[in-house]
């Protein structure tokens, strides 16, 4: 799926993940990738009000790859 044919809801979730990653970085720049991922996984359902937002850990991985988080 390219960015031009991405489902709008998927795009929103990816932007939420990116925002949560930014907040995690602000909270502690020394966190590991695993620490950031735990922060995102913990916060995403709180933001969306829906546990189904975690339908794609692959979305988290995709955003982390775009942000060069290894």
Secondary structure by P-SEA (a helix, b strand, c coil): cccccccaaaaaaaaaaaaaaaaaaaacccccaaaaaaaaaaccccccccccccccaaaaaaaaaaaccc
